[in-house]
Structure formats: C-alpha cells, structure tokens
Amino acid sequence: MDVWSVFDNGDLFGAVVEALADALLSIRPTKIVGVESRGFLLGGAVAARLGVGFVAVRKQGALFPGEKASVVTDSDYRGNRTELRVLVRSVGSHDRVAMVDDWIEAGAQARAVRTLVESRGAEFLGLASMVTQCSEATTRAIPVVASLIDGHTLDVSD
C-alpha cells in the first residue's frame, strides 16, 4: 500500500486529516507530535485542524536548534534502532500530547515518543494513525485512539 498517494490527492488528504482530528477531539490534546517525515505532514495538518501546537520529533543527524531530549527506539519491523529527538522547549508538564502517524507496525517509534513526552513531564494520550498493524502487546503499551485502517486486513505483499 502506497501511503504517499494520500498526499497527492487534496480531497483524500483532507478527509484523512479530518478523520484523524475528529478521533482526537474527545481526548483534548494540547499538542500533536509527529515523527519525520510523514508524521510531520499528517501531524502538522491535524494540529492545525484542532488548533493546537505541533511537536516535531527528528531522527538522528537532522538539524534541530536548541536543547534536545533524545531516546533510542527498540528495534523496528526491519530490525533497525533509531535515535529520536525532541526540542526540550516544545513539550512541558502542562501538555496533553497525542501522536499522529501514517503507519504503526512494530510500535517502536510510538513507544519511544511516549518515553520522550513523559520524560518532559507531559501526559501521553495515545496515537492516531492511518494504518495500525501492531501487536496487542504494543497497543497495551501505546493506546491506539484511532486507526483508519486495520493493517492486519491488508495484502501488503508488493
């Protein structure tokens, strides 16, 4: 499944952003966090739709001004570990944070984002994604607020 095609179509992209934002209304986040790169696109759009701030999470090697907090993910579905960083000033103890992403597979980044958010004293509310394909153990560790597609039902053999 090519999730990049969602961004090619304004109506489809708008519908996805609206559905993700609607799903998060009831938990009342004050900030939306997204991991580069598709998490930036979706998370930023959802944050704008909700009228809340956006928190960028960058991967190692990316430039980021100011003091940062970091964490290394567990192995992802490909066996890779990644350092994720957030600007310290972006998340505070008064924040209620939800994560938005395109596809959650092993949940390694989502668990790391939760660790980053909570290390800043903020409350991590859960995540909303276009596709969620993670295990029950992962969804117990990271509450899935909304998933537009259950990835277990997809044929992703291509």
Residue frames relative to the residue before (quaternion, step in Angstrom):
aa qw qx qy qz dx dy dz
M 1.0000 0.0000 0.0000 0.0000 0.00 0.00 0.00
D 0.2640 -0.7752 0.5611 0.1205 3.57 -0.78 1.08
V 0.1923 -0.8149 0.5365 0.1056 3.59 -0.12 1.25
W 0.5309 0.6244 -0.4197 0.3901 3.61 1.17 -0.37
S 0.5959 0.5919 -0.3681 0.3989 3.60 1.08 -0.60
V 0.5327 0.6182 -0.4076 0.4098 3.61 1.19 -0.42
F 0.6968 0.4863 -0.2695 0.4531 3.57 0.99 -0.85
D 0.5808 0.6019 -0.3582 0.4149 3.61 1.26 -0.35
N 0.7496 0.3626 -0.1685 0.5274 3.55 1.16 -0.66
G 0.4123 -0.7555 0.4554 0.2276 3.58 -0.39 1.22
D 0.6694 0.4957 -0.3075 0.4600 3.59 0.92 -0.86
L 0.6721 0.4870 -0.2948 0.4735 3.58 0.94 -0.88
F 0.6370 0.5192 -0.3223 0.4698 3.57 0.94 -0.87
G 0.6552 0.5163 -0.3007 0.4623 3.58 0.93 -0.89
A 0.6603 0.5070 -0.3057 0.4620 3.58 0.98 -0.85
V 0.6412 0.5135 -0.3213 0.4711 3.60 1.01 -0.79
V 0.6525 0.5055 -0.3117 0.4708 3.59 0.91 -0.92
E 0.6556 0.5141 -0.3102 0.4580 3.59 0.91 -0.90
A 0.6682 0.4984 -0.3066 0.4594 3.61 0.89 -0.89
L 0.6640 0.4881 -0.3092 0.4745 3.61 0.93 -0.83
A 0.6519 0.5072 -0.3134 0.4685 3.59 0.95 -0.85
D 0.6484 0.5233 -0.3191 0.4516 3.60 0.91 -0.88
A 0.6541 0.5261 -0.3110 0.4457 3.56 1.01 -0.82
L 0.7125 0.4559 -0.2520 0.4701 3.59 1.13 -0.62
L 0.4478 0.7223 -0.4406 0.2892 3.60 1.20 -0.29
S 0.7045 0.5022 -0.2830 0.4141 3.58 0.82 -0.96
I 0.7040 0.4401 -0.2839 0.4797 3.63 1.12 -0.47
R 0.3080 -0.8303 0.4295 0.1767 3.57 1.36 0.01
P 0.0600 0.8101 -0.5794 0.0662 3.61 0.52 1.09
T 0.3406 -0.7023 0.5794 0.2347 3.55 -1.25 0.47
K 0.7760 0.1285 -0.0836 0.6118 3.57 1.28 -0.35
I 0.2238 -0.7158 0.6442 0.1503 3.51 -1.30 0.58
V 0.1716 -0.7778 0.5986 0.0849 3.56 -0.92 0.93
G 0.0045 -0.7866 0.6173 -0.0127 3.53 -1.10 0.79
V 0.3324 -0.7223 0.5756 0.1911 3.54 -1.08 0.84
E 0.5322 -0.6425 0.4362 0.3374 3.57 -0.92 0.91
S 0.7029 -0.1861 -0.6769 -0.1144 1.66 -2.03 1.31
R 0.6756 0.4917 -0.3274 0.4412 3.61 0.85 -0.81
G 0.5841 0.5669 -0.3710 0.4470 3.60 1.15 -0.47
F 0.5855 0.5496 -0.3637 0.4721 3.58 1.20 -0.52
L 0.6814 0.4998 -0.2932 0.4472 3.56 0.85 -0.99
L 0.7305 0.4200 -0.2407 0.4817 3.57 0.74 -1.03
G 0.6842 0.5042 -0.2921 0.4387 3.56 0.84 -0.99
G 0.6528 0.5134 -0.3129 0.4609 3.56 0.96 -0.84
A 0.6638 0.4981 -0.2986 0.4714 3.57 0.97 -0.86
V 0.6563 0.4960 -0.3114 0.4757 3.61 0.97 -0.82
A 0.6313 0.5251 -0.3339 0.4629 3.60 0.96 -0.82
A 0.6547 0.5018 -0.3144 0.4698 3.59 0.92 -0.88
R 0.6463 0.5240 -0.3156 0.4562 3.58 0.96 -0.86
L 0.7224 0.4236 -0.2381 0.4919 3.60 1.01 -0.82
G 0.4054 -0.7262 0.4646 0.3042 3.58 1.22 -0.32
V 0.5448 0.5806 -0.4087 0.4462 3.56 1.10 0.77
G 0.6426 -0.5402 0.3823 0.3862 3.57 -1.29 0.21
F 0.3055 -0.7208 0.5922 0.1908 3.52 -1.33 0.39
V 0.1654 -0.7689 0.6135 0.0712 3.57 -0.99 0.91
A 0.2506 -0.7759 0.5671 0.1162 3.55 -0.64 1.18
V 0.1252 -0.7418 0.6543 0.0772 3.55 -1.04 0.86
R 0.1661 -0.8106 0.5597 0.0449 3.54 -0.65 1.20
K 0.4307 -0.6702 0.5440 0.2634 3.52 -1.27 0.52
Q 0.6981 -0.4770 0.3128 0.4328 3.56 -1.23 0.45
G 0.7648 0.3609 -0.2856 0.4509 3.50 -1.15 0.76
A 0.6133 0.5484 -0.3604 0.4396 3.60 1.16 -0.37
L 0.4818 -0.6681 0.4858 0.2924 3.55 -1.04 0.76
F 0.0614 0.7811 -0.6110 0.1136 3.54 -1.01 0.89
P 0.2829 -0.7959 0.5046 0.1786 3.65 -0.42 1.09
G 0.7712 0.3795 -0.2655 0.4367 3.57 -1.04 0.73
E 0.7022 -0.4534 0.3534 0.4200 3.51 -1.41 0.05
K 0.1441 -0.8137 0.5626 0.0251 3.53 -0.93 1.00
A 0.2366 -0.6822 0.6635 0.1960 3.52 -1.34 0.45
S 0.0569 -0.8210 0.5679 0.0146 3.60 -0.99 0.74
V 0.0514 -0.7540 0.6541 0.0316 3.48 -1.37 0.39
V 0.3278 -0.7111 0.5828 0.2174 3.57 -1.18 0.58
T 0.4474 -0.7074 0.4843 0.2547 3.55 -0.86 0.99
D 0.5333 -0.5077 0.5406 0.4069 3.49 -1.38 0.12
S 0.6768 -0.4575 0.3557 0.4539 3.60 -1.23 0.07
D 0.3539 -0.7246 0.5519 0.2124 3.54 -1.00 0.88
Y 0.7665 -0.3742 0.2491 0.4586 3.58 -1.27 -0.13
R 0.6876 0.4353 -0.2808 0.5087 3.61 1.25 -0.32
G 0.5707 -0.6079 0.3725 0.4074 3.58 1.30 -0.03
N 0.5379 0.6350 -0.3899 0.3943 3.59 1.29 0.11
R 0.2126 -0.7253 0.6389 0.1434 3.53 -1.25 0.63
T 0.1113 -0.8106 0.5749 0.0083 3.55 -0.97 0.88
E 0.3561 -0.6882 0.5808 0.2495 3.55 -1.06 0.74
L 0.1171 -0.7736 0.6212 0.0450 3.56 -0.89 1.02
R 0.0941 -0.8079 0.5815 0.0182 3.57 -1.00 0.87
V 0.0980 -0.7648 0.6354 0.0425 3.51 -1.19 0.71
L 0.4974 -0.6221 0.5031 0.3352 3.57 -1.11 0.61
V 0.5249 -0.6602 0.4439 0.3026 3.56 -0.81 1.05
R 0.6912 0.5041 -0.2884 0.4301 3.60 0.91 -0.87
S 0.5967 0.6259 -0.3444 0.3654 3.61 1.23 -0.39
V 0.7871 0.2028 -0.0878 0.5758 3.59 1.14 -0.61
G 0.0016 -0.8143 0.5797 -0.0282 3.55 -0.84 1.00
S 0.7374 -0.4577 0.2870 0.4053 3.52 -1.32 0.21
H 0.6465 0.5228 -0.3173 0.4562 3.59 1.20 -0.36
D 0.5998 0.6182 -0.3432 0.3745 3.60 1.24 -0.25
R 0.1946 -0.7031 0.6748 0.1113 3.46 -1.34 0.71
V 0.0760 -0.8665 0.4913 -0.0445 3.55 -0.22 1.35
A 0.0863 -0.7517 0.6525 0.0420 3.53 -1.09 0.91
M 0.3312 -0.7315 0.5660 0.1865 3.55 -1.11 0.74
V 0.1029 -0.7613 0.6374 0.0602 3.55 -1.13 0.77
D 0.1081 0.7851 -0.6019 0.0978 3.56 -0.93 0.93
D 0.5968 -0.5859 0.4139 0.3594 3.53 -1.30 0.19
W 0.8180 -0.0194 0.0904 0.5677 3.58 0.79 -1.02
I 0.1164 -0.7730 0.6218 0.0485 3.56 -0.78 1.03
E 0.0962 -0.8152 0.5707 0.0204 3.56 -0.53 1.21
A 0.8188 0.1246 -0.0572 0.5575 3.60 0.23 -1.20
G 0.4239 -0.7318 0.4372 0.3060 3.58 1.22 -0.45
A 0.3547 0.7641 -0.4812 0.2426 3.60 1.25 0.16
Q 0.6844 0.4630 -0.2975 0.4783 3.59 0.87 -0.86
A 0.6382 0.5302 -0.3351 0.4464 3.59 0.96 -0.79
R 0.6560 0.4939 -0.3179 0.4740 3.60 0.94 -0.80
A 0.6477 0.5100 -0.3148 0.4703 3.58 1.01 -0.80
V 0.6320 0.5170 -0.3316 0.4726 3.60 1.00 -0.79
R 0.6221 0.5267 -0.3484 0.4628 3.58 0.95 -0.77
T 0.6439 0.5193 -0.3145 0.4656 3.59 0.95 -0.88
L 0.6538 0.5112 -0.3106 0.4635 3.61 0.91 -0.89
V 0.6712 0.5044 -0.2961 0.4554 3.57 0.85 -0.99
E 0.7111 0.4540 -0.2641 0.4674 3.56 0.82 -0.98
S 0.6000 0.5547 -0.3664 0.4451 3.61 1.13 -0.52
R 0.6629 0.4704 -0.2864 0.5073 3.57 1.24 -0.43
G 0.5688 -0.6281 0.3644 0.3862 3.60 1.29 0.09
A 0.5230 0.6377 -0.4088 0.3906 3.58 1.27 0.07
E 0.4701 -0.6430 0.5245 0.3006 3.54 -1.31 0.30
F 0.2383 -0.7534 0.5977 0.1357 3.57 -0.86 1.01
L 0.2599 -0.8203 0.4983 0.1060 3.57 -0.52 1.21
G 0.6602 -0.4501 0.3359 0.4987 3.58 1.10 -0.65
L 0.4405 -0.6998 0.5016 0.2541 3.54 -1.27 -0.23
A 0.1753 -0.7218 0.6578 0.1249 3.46 -1.38 0.42
S 0.0293 0.8164 -0.5737 0.0599 3.55 -0.86 0.93
M 0.5921 -0.5383 0.4502 0.3962 3.50 -1.29 0.32
V 0.7978 0.0468 0.0283 0.6004 3.57 0.88 -1.03
T 0.0531 -0.7714 0.6334 0.0302 3.55 -0.98 0.87
Q 0.0023 -0.8159 0.5729 -0.0783 3.52 -0.74 1.16
C 0.4375 0.7267 -0.4353 0.3017 3.58 1.19 0.41
S 0.6406 -0.5468 0.3984 0.3632 3.52 -1.36 0.28
E 0.6571 -0.4873 0.3940 0.4191 3.55 -1.30 0.22
A 0.6120 0.5532 -0.3534 0.4411 3.60 1.02 -0.73
T 0.6565 0.4988 -0.3088 0.4743 3.57 0.99 -0.80
T 0.6873 0.4719 -0.3031 0.4616 3.59 0.88 -0.83
R 0.5861 0.5253 -0.3868 0.4805 3.60 1.19 -0.27
A 0.6858 0.4670 -0.2777 0.4843 3.61 1.06 -0.72
I 0.7736 0.1755 -0.0716 0.6047 3.57 1.09 -0.73
P 0.3137 -0.7721 0.5153 0.1996 3.59 -0.27 1.18
V 0.2520 -0.7404 0.6053 0.1479 3.55 -0.84 1.00
V 0.2608 -0.7777 0.5577 0.1272 3.54 -0.46 1.23
A 0.7996 -0.0956 0.1028 0.5839 3.54 0.97 -0.88
S 0.0108 0.7436 -0.6685 0.0032 3.49 -1.18 0.72
L 0.3673 -0.7574 0.4958 0.2137 3.56 -0.67 1.05
I 0.7847 0.1152 -0.0554 0.6066 3.58 1.17 -0.61
D 0.3440 -0.6944 0.5910 0.2240 3.56 -1.01 0.85
G 0.3693 -0.7818 0.4668 0.1856 3.55 -0.38 1.27
H 0.5708 0.6004 -0.3848 0.4070 3.59 1.18 -0.41
T 0.6764 0.4931 -0.2912 0.4632 3.59 1.22 -0.38
L 0.5935 0.5995 -0.3519 0.4056 3.57 1.28 -0.14
D 0.3203 -0.6692 0.6269 0.2379 3.53 -1.28 0.52
V 0.0179 0.8269 -0.5583 0.0653 3.58 -0.24 1.29
S 0.2443 0.8215 -0.4849 0.1744 3.58 1.10 0.66
D 0.5857 0.5945 -0.3787 0.4002 3.64 1.18 -0.35
